[in-house]
Each structure stands twice: as C-alpha cells, then as structure tokens.
C-alpha cells in the first residue's frame, strides 16, 4: 500500500431516513373524515326538518364517534404519527 491509501474503511454518518410523506392519506384519516361528513349531513337534516332536534344531536354524536374511531385506528398504526 502507498502512503495515500488507508487500510481503514471510511465511516459515513448519514442522517436517519425521513418519514414517509403520505399527506394524511391513511385509513384513519379517511374513516374519520367520512364519519364527520356523514355526521354533519345528519345534523344539517336535523336543522332543516322542523322539530327534529334529536336528529341534530344524533349527527353530533356521529361526529364525536368518528373522532374516537379515528384515534383508535391511529393507535393501531393505521394513521400518520
């Protein structure tokens, strides 16, 4: 070996890999947004129909339930962290 060549290997210090950029296109996001949209539609129907306050509140329950389901799906690994 010549003086310019080294027997030791060079170590490359690379940064960690970047997380995938899926922009929220996950199962948890789709389920959550679909549930919120359905709940908003049901609540809107409850406002339009005279005297259907129970339908309005049912839509809000659907919205809240979809948030819970989305959180569970995210916790199961089907969402973005």
C-alpha positions in Angstrom: 0.0 0.0 0.0 1.1 3.5 -0.6 1.0 6.3 1.9 -2.1 7.8 0.3 -4.1 4.6 0.7 -5.5 3.7 4.1 -6.3 0.2 5.3 -9.2 1.6 7.5 -12.6 1.9 5.9 -14.3 5.2 5.8 -17.4 5.6 8.0 -20.3 7.6 6.6 -22.5 9.3 9.1 -25.8 9.6 7.3 -29.0 11.2 8.8 -31.9 9.0 9.7 -34.4 8.3 6.9 -37.2 10.8 6.6 -40.7 9.5 7.5 -43.0 8.8 4.5 -45.0 11.8 3.3 -48.4 10.5 2.8 -50.2 13.8 3.5 -52.9 12.2 5.6 -53.9 9.6 3.0 -54.3 6.9 5.7 -57.2 4.6 6.7 -57.6 6.5 10.0 -57.9 9.8 8.2 -60.4 8.5 5.6 -62.6 6.9 8.2 -62.5 10.0 10.4 -63.4 12.4 7.7 -66.1 10.2 6.2 -67.7 9.9 9.6 -67.5 13.7 10.2 -69.1 14.4 6.8 -71.9 11.9 7.5 -72.5 13.4 10.9 -72.6 16.9 9.5 -75.1 15.8 6.9 -77.3 14.2 9.5 -77.1 17.3 11.7 -78.0 19.5 8.7 -81.0 17.4 8.1 -82.0 17.8 11.7 -81.8 21.6 11.3 -83.8 21.6 8.1 -86.6 19.3 9.3 -88.8 21.3 11.7 -88.8 19.8 15.2 -86.1 17.1 14.6 -83.7 18.2 17.3 -82.9 14.6 18.1 -81.6 14.2 14.5 -79.3 17.2 15.0 -77.9 15.7 18.2 -77.6 12.3 16.6 -75.4 13.9 13.9 -73.1 15.4 16.5 -72.8 12.0 18.2 -71.8 10.5 14.9 -69.1 13.2 14.5 -67.8 12.6 18.0 -67.8 8.8 17.5 -65.8 9.2 14.3 -63.2 11.1 16.1 -62.9 8.3 18.7 -62.7 5.6 16.0 -60.1 7.6 14.1 -58.0 7.9 17.3 -58.3 4.1 17.8 -57.2 3.4 14.2 -54.3 5.8 14.6 -53.3 4.0 17.8 -53.4 0.7 15.9 -50.9 2.0 13.4 -53.2 2.8 10.5 -52.6 6.6 10.7 -49.8 9.0 10.4 -47.7 9.6 13.5 
